[in-house]
Amino acid sequence: MVEVLSHYSNTDRTLKPLVGALTAARTQQRTHSQPPPRQRQHRLDERSARELADAYEAGGRVTELASRFCIHRGTVTAILRREGVTLRPVGLSPADIPLACQLYRDGWSLARLGEKFGVDGMTIRAALRAKGVVMRSPNERRSRTPFD
């Protein structure tokens, strides 16, 4: 009889997992009732804003600067305007369009042209279509061999 009672008398061993589970459930319940944390704002001081403007004027791209300074690309543009920096034109340069048309006709993909000219492939596509270039079908590109 004493042996059976000893199993029921040692409550510390049997209750410990239950107390731990209850504590975890309460903690989890509290975290779910709280709103998610807001995104942390990164504000640049005057020195950093001037450094950003200098980097842009030295040829830095807006997306690269946004990543480097941990801010949105729209914020980069706003800071550059506030600093009085003249922004470079966005998209494919009009001087590059004839070469892009020729390379596309030679079999270059839109993605490859985008890499060459530093713009997105869809920007290349829009510029080529505006010049009246007929776009290839996706299957047409795949069916050609590299030696054609």
Long-range contacts (C-beta under 8 A, 24 or more apart in sequence): 42-69, 42-70, 42-71, 44-69, 44-71, 44-79, 49-79, 49-82, 49-83, 50-83, 52-76, 52-79, 52-80, 52-83, 53-79, 53-80, 53-83, 53-85, 56-80, 56-85, 57-85, 61-118, 91-119, 91-123, 91-127, 92-117, 92-119, 92-123, 92-124, 92-127, 93-117, 97-127, 97-128, 97-131, 100-124, 100-127, 100-128, 101-128, 101-131, 101-133, 104-128, 104-133, 105-133, 107-141, 107-144, 107-148, 109-141
